[in-house]
Amino acid sequence: MLKIQPFGIKNFRSFDENGIFLDEIKKINIFIGKNNSGKSTLLRFLKYFAQHSKKLSDFPHSIEEEHRRNGKPISITLMLTHEELGFSNFNRLNNILPNPFICDYFFRNNKIQINENILKNIDTVTLIKMQKQYSGAPQATLIKAVIDNISNHVERNYRNIFNNVIYIPHFRVVNKNDSTSNDLFEIDGSNIISKMFEMQNPSIGQEFQKEQFIKIQKFVRELLKLNTLEIEIPHTKDNIFINMHNNRLPLESFGTGIHQLVILCSALVMNENKIVCIEEPEIHLHPELQRKFLDFLIEETNNIYFISTHSNVFVDFHNDLKINHVLYDGISTKIEQVNSSDNIYEVLNDLGYKNSDLLQSNGIIWVEGPSDRIYLNKWLSIVAPELEEGLHYTIMFYGGKLLSHLTLQIKESHKINGSFFENDLIELLKINRNAYVFIDRDGQTTKASLNRTKKRIKGEIGNSNWITKGREVENYLTENTINKWLETKDKTTGIFVNNINYKIEDSISKVNTNIKYNLNKSKYSKEIIEYIDNVDLDILDLRKNINLLIAKIKQWNK
């Protein structure tokens, strides 16, 4: 798998002499910010460097590629370690060169050259030790040897990597092109059809190309939700055909978004172990298609991506994804890593989004209070540990009797005498259109009628509700769980029995009068969940409803 070590760039376009530095480079690196903030500057640097890597004396080749103000040469900043450079045996070197240490390299005479000033203060003792490795060479020769060692490392580990850059611009079309050259710095859709034809009909020994073709076809099937769909490239190599429902249609028949995705994904399957720079992939793509494209990059490709975007869809905290906020202060571009909610809100503000423009959670589960949230999260974590609160769903409280002031219907406002008279019920769906309500049944028996408010809510929300089979949420706690918990408490004098028509506080008080459950629900519920296992979900209708809720959450997150 391709890996890139931390690097920075100085004195290129809007990057000034302080430059930008990228560490913790991940599989997908998102650059997001306002127009003209410098999002594309990094991508263009990598593109130009790849184009001129064989003859660096030509880089940069126009004034537009240089920084517009200071006239200093473009340099690349690298973070290196002693181990990488073979210095790990020289303990005294740590006093001169931090580990890791950062050096600037500039382009001269078709080579990447180190700024030698960083090595001029190596002390004599260290030099003597190092001279032994270099057969007693003079100090000047030794320093040159060290510099050459570093330069050789740069050549091996950076120049060769940055030579494998593919650049995908904003404008992408499928064109007929009989050339099958692999020397691609820029992909705009040309050469796609010819290459796909080769993949569809591979030569002997190139059967792996057929697997690539099948991977593209699988993606298009998922995109169009047709498992029997087939892609076909005719012998004329002038189009991509989709066979579905006994119809043979050209790709452009499916609209610009589908067209764009097939181009992008085909190009990325054809090019493996590359650095891929993509300008604004969201162009022509509906948010759902953007999410599918992001999933495709993560799951089906092995490239490293640098993506500039204005889309909030790519603001997603995923293990393989790093979000960078690009800022321009009128003088130079800075890049900050997004790793907190404050950063995220700054990005959304930069993009011009208002709260009314965004559904800030994919769905909300409404519960009565904090203990309900604690139990629900525990049950969800047992069955679907991949779901994260705050990302895939959010839990909010409606507070018992306050439910009578809420509604799951959207009603029209009515203008009376020049002012708006709003419905006196608070409309939860205006907070988030994906809603689920968890309600205690209450009542003395399982046959007791629901009160008027709960009946109304159940009718409004449809099948997105869960009314407990027992009297309250705590009746889903097994006797095994509660008895394990009670064993840790003083003054427990008997065995807990869970009667689904009793409040749990009453059942607990029969065996331990010292515990007032309702007065410390949050505290006790956090203790109790430590004794809940998968087997404890097989009580009443708990497992059934947890699975239904998980299916609902996953539907919200499609």
MIPA-327352 format. One line per 8 residues: number of its first residue (from 0); their letters; for each residue x, y, z of C-alpha. Coordinates in Angstrom, 1 decimal. Layout:
<nodes>
NUM> a> X/Y/Z | ...
</nodes>
This chain:
<nodes>
0> mlkiqpfg> 0.0/0.0/0.0 | 1.3/3.4/-1.0 | 2.4/5.6/2.0 | 3.4/9.3/2.0 | 5.5/10.7/4.8 | 4.7/14.3/6.1 | 5.7/17.1/3.7 | 5.2/20.8/3.2
8> iknfrsfd> 5.5/23.4/0.4 | 6.8/27.0/0.5 | 6.8/29.9/-1.9 | 4.3/28.4/-4.4 | 1.4/30.6/-5.5 | -0.5/31.5/-2.3 | 1.9/29.5/0.0 | 4.4/32.0/1.4
16> engiflde> 7.9/31.5/3.0 | 6.2/29.9/6.1 | 4.3/27.6/3.8 | 2.0/24.8/4.7 | 2.8/21.4/6.2 | 0.8/18.2/6.1 | 1.3/15.4/8.6 | -0.9/12.4/9.4
24> ikkinifi> -1.5/11.9/5.7 | -4.4/9.4/5.3 | -5.9/7.5/2.4 | -8.3/10.4/1.7 | -7.3/13.9/2.4 | -10.0/16.5/2.0 | -9.2/20.2/1.5 | -12.3/22.4/2.1
32> gknnsgks> -12.8/26.1/2.3 | -14.0/29.3/0.6 | -13.5/30.1/-3.0 | -10.0/31.5/-3.8 | -8.7/30.2/-0.4 | -6.0/28.0/-2.0 | -7.7/24.6/-2.0 | -6.3/23.7/-5.4
40> tllrflky> -2.8/25.1/-4.8 | -1.5/21.9/-3.3 | -3.1/19.7/-6.0 | -1.6/21.9/-8.7 | 1.9/21.7/-7.1 | 1.8/17.9/-7.1 | 0.6/17.9/-10.7 | 3.3/20.3/-11.9
48> faqhskkl> 6.0/18.5/-9.9 | 5.0/15.1/-11.4 | 5.1/16.7/-14.9 | 8.6/18.0/-14.4 | 10.1/15.4/-12.1 | 12.4/14.1/-14.9 | 13.7/17.6/-15.5 | 13.3/19.7/-12.4
56> sdfphsie> 15.3/22.6/-14.0 | 12.0/23.4/-15.9 | 10.0/23.6/-12.6 | 8.4/26.1/-12.2 | 8.0/26.9/-15.9 | 5.8/30.0/-15.6 | 5.4/33.0/-13.3 | 1.9/31.8/-12.3
64> eehrrngk> 3.4/28.7/-10.6 | 5.7/30.8/-8.4 | 4.7/32.7/-5.3 | 3.6/36.2/-6.5 | 5.4/38.3/-3.9 | 8.7/37.3/-2.5 | 10.6/35.9/-5.5 | 12.1/33.1/-3.4
72> pisitlml> 12.6/29.7/-4.8 | 9.9/27.0/-4.3 | 11.0/24.5/-1.7 | 9.6/21.3/-0.3 | 9.7/20.6/3.4 | 10.3/17.1/4.6 | 10.1/15.5/8.1 | 12.9/12.9/8.5
80> theelgfs> 13.9/10.6/11.3 | 17.4/9.4/12.3 | 16.4/5.8/11.7 | 15.4/6.5/8.1 | 18.7/8.2/7.4 | 20.9/5.7/9.2 | 21.9/8.0/12.1 | 20.3/6.0/14.9
88> nfnrlnni> 23.7/4.8/16.2 | 24.9/8.4/16.8 | 23.4/9.3/20.2 | 25.0/12.8/20.3 | 23.2/13.6/17.0 | 20.0/14.0/19.0 | 21.4/17.2/20.5 | 21.9/18.7/17.1
96> lpnpficd> 19.1/17.2/14.9 | 15.8/16.6/16.7 | 14.2/13.3/15.9 | 12.2/13.7/13.8 | 13.7/16.8/12.2 | 12.5/19.0/9.4 | 14.6/20.1/6.4 | 13.8/22.4/3.5
104> yffrnnki> 14.8/21.3/0.0 | 14.8/23.5/-3.1 | 15.1/22.8/-6.8 | 18.4/23.5/-8.5 | 20.3/21.9/-11.4 | 17.6/19.3/-11.9 | 18.1/18.0/-8.3 | 16.5/18.3/-4.9
112> qinenilk> 19.1/20.0/-2.7 | 19.2/20.3/1.1 | 19.5/23.6/2.9 | 23.0/22.9/4.4 | 22.8/25.4/7.3 | 21.0/22.9/9.5 | 24.1/20.6/9.5 | 26.8/23.2/10.2
120> nidtvtli> 26.6/23.1/14.0 | 27.4/19.3/14.4 | 29.8/19.1/17.3 | 33.4/17.7/17.0 | 32.7/14.6/19.1 | 29.8/13.5/17.0 | 31.8/14.2/13.8 | 34.7/12.0/15.1
128> kmqkqysg> 32.3/9.2/15.7 | 30.8/9.6/12.3 | 34.2/9.9/10.6 | 34.9/6.3/11.6 | 32.0/5.2/9.5 | 33.4/7.2/6.6 | 37.0/6.0/7.1 | 38.3/9.1/8.7
136> apqatlik> 37.1/11.5/6.1 | 37.7/15.3/6.6 | 34.9/17.3/8.2 | 33.9/19.0/5.0 | 33.8/15.7/3.2 | 31.8/14.1/6.1 | 29.2/16.9/6.0 | 28.9/16.4/2.3
144> avidnisn> 28.5/12.6/2.8 | 25.7/13.3/5.4 | 24.0/15.7/3.0 | 24.3/13.2/0.2 | 22.8/10.5/2.5 | 19.8/12.7/3.2 | 19.5/13.7/-0.5 | 19.6/10.1/-1.6
152> hvernyrn> 16.8/9.3/0.9 | 14.8/12.1/-0.5 | 15.3/10.8/-4.0 | 14.2/7.3/-3.1 | 11.3/8.1/-0.8 | 9.8/11.4/-2.1 | 10.7/12.1/-5.7 | 9.7/8.6/-6.8
160> ifnnviyi> 6.4/8.8/-4.9 | 5.5/12.2/-6.2 | 6.3/11.0/-9.7 | 3.2/8.8/-9.5 | 0.6/11.6/-9.5 | -2.7/11.6/-11.4 | -4.6/14.8/-11.7 | -8.4/14.9/-12.3
168> phfrvvnk> -9.7/18.3/-13.2 | -13.2/19.8/-12.8 | -14.3/19.0/-16.3 | -14.6/15.3/-17.2 | -16.0/13.8/-20.4 | -15.8/10.4/-22.0 | -14.0/10.7/-25.4 | -13.1/8.2/-28.0
176> ndstsndl> -9.3/7.8/-27.8 | -7.4/4.9/-29.3 | -4.3/5.6/-27.3 | -3.6/3.3/-24.3 | -0.6/5.1/-22.9 | -0.1/4.8/-19.2 | 1.9/8.1/-19.0 | -1.0/10.0/-17.6
184> feidgsni> -0.6/13.2/-15.5 | -4.2/14.3/-16.1 | -7.4/12.4/-16.6 | -10.4/14.2/-18.2 | -12.2/11.1/-19.5 | -10.2/10.5/-22.6 | -8.5/7.1/-22.9 | -11.2/5.6/-20.6
192> iskmfemq> -13.0/3.7/-23.3 | -9.9/2.1/-24.9 | -8.6/1.1/-21.6 | -12.0/-0.4/-20.5 | -12.0/-2.4/-23.8 | -8.7/-3.9/-22.9 | -10.0/-4.8/-19.4 | -13.1/-6.3/-20.9
200> npsigqef> -11.0/-8.4/-23.3 | -7.6/-9.0/-21.6 | -4.6/-10.6/-23.2 | -3.1/-13.8/-22.0 | -1.4/-13.1/-18.7 | -3.4/-10.0/-18.1 | -6.5/-11.7/-16.6 | -6.3/-9.4/-13.6
208> qkeqfiki> -7.7/-6.6/-15.8 | -11.0/-8.6/-16.1 | -11.2/-8.3/-12.3 | -10.8/-4.6/-12.6 | -13.6/-4.5/-15.2 | -15.9/-6.5/-13.0 | -15.1/-4.1/-10.1 | -16.3/-1.2/-12.2
216> qkfvrell> -19.4/-3.1/-13.3 | -20.2/-4.0/-9.7 | -20.1/-0.3/-8.7 | -22.4/0.7/-11.5 | -24.8/-2.1/-10.5 | -24.9/-0.7/-6.9 | -25.2/2.8/-8.2 | -28.3/2.0/-10.3
224> klntleie> -29.5/-0.7/-8.0 | -29.6/-3.4/-10.7 | -27.9/-6.6/-10.0 | -28.2/-8.0/-13.5 | -26.8/-4.9/-15.3 | -23.8/-5.4/-17.6 | -21.3/-3.0/-19.1 | -20.2/-3.4/-22.7
232> iphtkdni> -17.5/-1.7/-24.7 | -18.1/-2.2/-28.5 | -15.3/-3.0/-30.9 | -15.5/0.5/-32.3 | -14.4/1.8/-28.8 | -16.6/4.9/-29.3 | -19.0/4.5/-26.3 | -19.8/2.7/-23.1
240> finmhnnr> -23.1/0.7/-23.2 | -25.2/-0.4/-20.3 | -27.3/-3.5/-20.8 | -30.4/-3.6/-18.5 | -33.9/-4.8/-18.8 | -33.2/-6.1/-22.4 | -32.2/-2.6/-23.4 | -28.8/-1.5/-24.6
248> lplesfgt> -28.3/2.1/-23.8 | -25.3/4.5/-24.1 | -23.9/5.8/-20.8 | -24.9/9.4/-21.4 | -28.6/8.2/-21.3 | -28.3/8.0/-17.5 | -27.7/11.6/-16.8 | -24.6/13.7/-16.0
256> gihqlvil> -24.2/12.5/-12.4 | -24.1/8.8/-13.3 | -21.9/9.6/-16.4 | -19.4/11.4/-14.2 | -19.2/8.7/-11.6 | -18.5/6.0/-14.1 | -15.7/8.1/-15.6 | -14.1/8.8/-12.2
264> csalvmne> -14.4/5.3/-10.8 | -13.2/3.6/-14.0 | -10.2/5.9/-14.1 | -9.3/5.1/-10.5 | -9.7/1.4/-10.9 | -7.3/1.6/-13.9 | -4.7/3.5/-11.9 | -3.5/1.8/-8.7
272> nkivciee> -1.0/2.9/-6.0 | -1.0/6.4/-7.2 | -1.4/9.9/-5.6 | -4.7/11.1/-7.1 | -5.6/14.8/-7.0 | -9.3/15.4/-7.7 | -10.8/18.9/-8.2 | -14.3/19.2/-6.8
280> peihlhpe> -15.7/15.7/-7.4 | -19.1/16.9/-6.3 | -19.7/18.7/-9.6 | -22.8/17.1/-11.2 | -23.2/14.7/-8.3 | -26.2/14.6/-6.0 | -25.3/14.2/-2.3 | -26.2/10.5/-2.3
288> lqrkfldf> -23.9/10.0/-5.3 | -21.1/11.9/-3.5 | -21.4/9.5/-0.5 | -21.3/6.5/-2.8 | -18.2/7.9/-4.5 | -16.5/8.4/-1.2 | -17.4/4.8/-0.1 | -16.0/3.5/-3.4
296> lieetnni> -12.7/5.3/-2.8 | -12.3/3.9/0.7 | -13.5/0.3/0.0 | -12.5/-0.4/-3.6 | -9.2/1.4/-4.4 | -5.7/1.5/-3.0 | -4.6/5.1/-4.0 | -4.0/8.1/-1.8
304> yfisthsn> -6.3/11.0/-2.6 | -6.0/14.8/-2.2 | -9.5/16.2/-2.9 | -10.5/19.9/-3.1 | -14.2/20.4/-2.5 | -17.0/22.8/-1.4 | -19.3/20.0/-0.4 | -20.2/19.3/3.2
312> vfvdfhnd> -20.8/15.6/2.3 | -17.0/15.1/2.4 | -16.9/16.4/6.0 | -17.0/12.9/7.4 | -15.0/11.6/10.4 | -13.8/8.3/9.0 | -10.6/6.4/10.0 | -9.3/6.6/6.4
320> lkinhvly> -10.2/10.3/5.9 | -8.5/13.5/7.1 | -10.3/16.9/6.8 | -8.2/20.0/6.2 | -9.6/23.5/6.5 | -8.0/25.9/4.0 | -7.9/29.6/5.0 | -6.7/32.7/3.2
328> dgistkie> -6.0/35.8/5.2 | -5.5/38.1/2.2 | -1.7/37.5/2.3 | -1.2/33.7/2.3 | -2.9/30.3/2.6 | -2.9/28.3/5.8 | -4.2/24.8/6.4 | -5.6/23.6/9.7
336> qvnssdni> -6.6/20.0/10.5 | -10.3/19.6/11.4 | -10.5/17.4/14.5 | -13.2/18.9/16.7 | -16.8/20.1/16.5 | -15.6/23.7/16.7 | -13.4/23.2/13.6 | -16.4/21.6/11.8
344> yevlndlg> -18.6/24.5/12.5 | -16.0/26.9/11.2 | -15.8/24.9/8.0 | -19.6/25.0/7.6 | -19.6/28.7/8.2 | -16.9/29.2/5.6 | -19.0/27.3/3.1 | -21.9/29.6/3.8
352> yknsdllq> -24.2/26.9/5.3 | -26.9/27.9/7.8 | -28.5/25.6/10.3 | -31.6/25.7/8.2 | -29.6/24.4/5.2 | -28.3/21.3/7.0 | -29.8/18.3/8.8 | -27.1/18.3/11.4
360> sngiiwve> -27.8/14.7/12.5 | -28.9/11.9/10.2 | -31.7/11.0/12.7 | -32.9/11.7/16.2 | -34.1/9.1/18.7 | -36.5/10.8/21.2 | -36.5/9.3/24.7 | -37.9/10.4/28.0
368> gpsdriyl> -34.7/11.0/30.0 | -31.0/10.2/30.5 | -31.3/6.7/31.8 | -33.3/5.6/28.6 | -30.3/7.0/26.6 | -27.8/5.0/28.6 | -29.7/1.7/28.2 | -30.4/2.2/24.5
376> nkwlsiva> -26.8/3.0/23.7 | -25.7/-0.1/25.5 | -28.1/-2.4/23.6 | -27.2/-0.8/20.3 | -23.5/-1.2/21.0 | -23.9/-5.0/21.6 | -25.8/-5.6/18.3 | -24.3/-3.0/16.0
384> peleeglh> -21.0/-1.6/17.5 | -20.2/0.1/14.2 | -23.0/2.7/14.9 | -21.8/5.8/16.7 | -24.0/8.3/18.6 | -23.5/11.8/17.3 | -22.5/10.4/13.8 | -25.2/7.9/12.8
392> ytimfygg> -27.9/9.0/15.2 | -28.5/11.4/18.1 | -30.6/10.8/21.3 | -32.7/13.7/22.6 | -35.0/14.0/25.6 | -38.6/14.9/25.6 | -39.0/14.9/29.4 | -42.0/12.8/30.4
400> kllshltl> -45.2/14.9/30.5 | -43.6/17.4/28.1 | -44.5/14.9/25.4 | -48.0/16.4/25.4 | -46.6/19.6/24.0 | -44.9/17.9/21.1 | -46.0/16.6/17.7 | -44.6/14.6/14.9
408> qikeshki> -46.7/16.3/12.3 | -45.8/19.3/10.2 | -48.7/21.8/10.2 | -49.1/25.0/8.2 | -48.8/28.4/9.8 | -51.8/30.5/9.6 | -51.6/34.3/9.2 | -54.2/36.1/11.3
416> ngsffend> -54.5/39.9/11.3 | -51.1/40.4/9.9 | -49.2/38.1/12.3 | -48.5/34.4/12.3 | -50.4/32.2/14.7 | -48.4/28.9/15.1 | -49.7/25.6/16.2 | -49.3/25.3/20.0
424> liellkin> -47.5/22.0/19.6 | -43.7/21.9/18.9 | -43.0/20.2/15.6 | -40.2/17.7/16.2 | -39.8/17.0/12.5 | -38.7/20.6/11.9 | -35.6/19.7/14.1 | -34.9/16.6/12.0
432> rnayvfid> -37.1/14.8/9.5 | -35.7/11.4/10.6 | -37.3/10.8/14.0 | -37.9/7.8/16.2 | -39.8/7.9/19.6 | -39.1/5.6/22.5 | -42.0/5.6/25.1 | -42.6/3.9/28.4
440> rdgqttka> -46.0/2.0/28.3 | -46.9/2.8/31.9 | -50.2/1.5/33.1 | -50.9/-1.3/35.6 | -51.1/-4.2/33.1 | -50.0/-5.0/29.5 | -53.6/-4.6/28.5 | -54.0/-1.1/29.9
448> slnrtkkr> -54.8/1.5/27.3 | -52.2/4.1/26.3 | -53.0/7.6/27.4 | -54.3/10.1/24.8 | -50.8/11.8/24.2 | -49.1/8.5/23.6 | -51.8/7.3/21.2 | -51.5/10.6/19.3
456> ikgeigns> -47.7/10.3/19.0 | -47.9/6.7/17.9 | -50.4/7.6/15.2 | -48.3/10.6/14.0 | -44.9/8.7/13.8 | -46.2/5.5/12.2 | -43.8/2.6/12.6 | -41.0/4.8/13.9
464> nwitkgre> -41.9/4.2/17.5 | -41.2/1.8/20.3 | -43.6/1.5/23.2 | -42.2/-0.7/25.9 | -43.8/-4.1/26.5 | -43.1/-3.7/30.2 | -44.2/-0.8/32.3 | -40.9/1.1/31.7
472> venylten> -37.6/0.7/30.0 | -36.0/-0.8/33.1 | -38.3/-3.9/32.7 | -36.0/-4.9/29.8 | -33.3/-5.5/32.4 | -33.0/-9.2/33.1 | -33.0/-10.6/36.6 | -29.5/-11.9/35.9
480> tinkwlet> -28.2/-8.4/35.2 | -29.9/-6.8/38.2 | -28.9/-9.5/40.6 | -25.2/-9.3/39.5 | -25.4/-5.5/40.1 | -27.1/-6.0/43.5 | -24.3/-8.3/44.6 | -22.0/-5.3/44.7
488> kdkttgif> -24.4/-3.4/47.0 | -24.6/-3.5/50.8 | -27.8/-4.6/52.5 | -29.1/-6.8/49.6 | -31.1/-9.4/51.4 | -32.8/-11.4/48.7 | -33.1/-12.3/45.0 | -34.5/-9.6/42.6
496> vnninyki> -37.6/-10.6/40.6 | -38.6/-8.4/37.6 | -42.4/-8.0/37.3 | -43.0/-6.3/34.0 | -46.0/-4.4/35.4 | -44.1/-3.0/38.4 | -41.7/-0.1/38.5 | -38.2/-1.4/38.9
504> edsiskvn> -37.7/0.8/42.0 | -40.5/-1.1/43.7 | -39.0/-4.5/42.8 | -35.5/-3.4/43.9 | -36.7/-2.0/47.3 | -38.1/-5.5/48.2 | -34.5/-6.8/48.3 | -32.5/-3.7/49.2
512> tnikynln> -34.3/-0.8/50.9 | -31.1/1.2/50.8 | -31.3/1.8/47.1 | -33.7/4.6/45.9 | -33.4/3.9/42.1 | -35.6/6.8/40.9 | -33.5/9.4/42.8 | -30.3/8.3/41.1
520> kskyskei> -31.4/6.8/37.8 | -28.4/8.1/35.7 | -25.8/6.9/38.3 | -27.4/3.5/38.7 | -28.0/2.9/35.0 | -24.3/3.5/34.3 | -23.4/0.9/36.8 | -26.1/-1.6/35.7
528> ieyidnvd> -25.0/-1.6/32.0 | -21.7/-3.1/33.0 | -23.6/-6.4/33.6 | -25.5/-6.5/30.3 | -24.4/-9.1/27.7 | -25.8/-10.2/24.4 | -27.8/-13.0/26.1 | -29.6/-10.3/28.2
536> ldildlrk> -31.3/-9.0/25.0 | -33.5/-12.1/24.9 | -36.2/-10.6/27.1 | -39.7/-9.6/26.1 | -39.5/-7.9/22.7 | -36.1/-6.2/23.3 | -34.0/-7.9/20.7 | -36.8/-7.5/18.0
544> ninlliak> -37.1/-3.8/18.7 | -33.3/-3.2/18.8 | -33.0/-4.8/15.4 | -35.8/-2.7/14.0 | -34.2/0.4/15.4 | -30.8/-0.5/13.9 | -32.5/-1.0/10.5 | -34.0/2.5/10.9
552> ikqwnk> -30.7/4.1/11.8 | -29.0/2.4/8.8 | -31.8/3.7/6.6 | -31.1/7.2/7.8 | -27.4/6.8/7.0 | -27.7/5.4/3.4
</nodes>
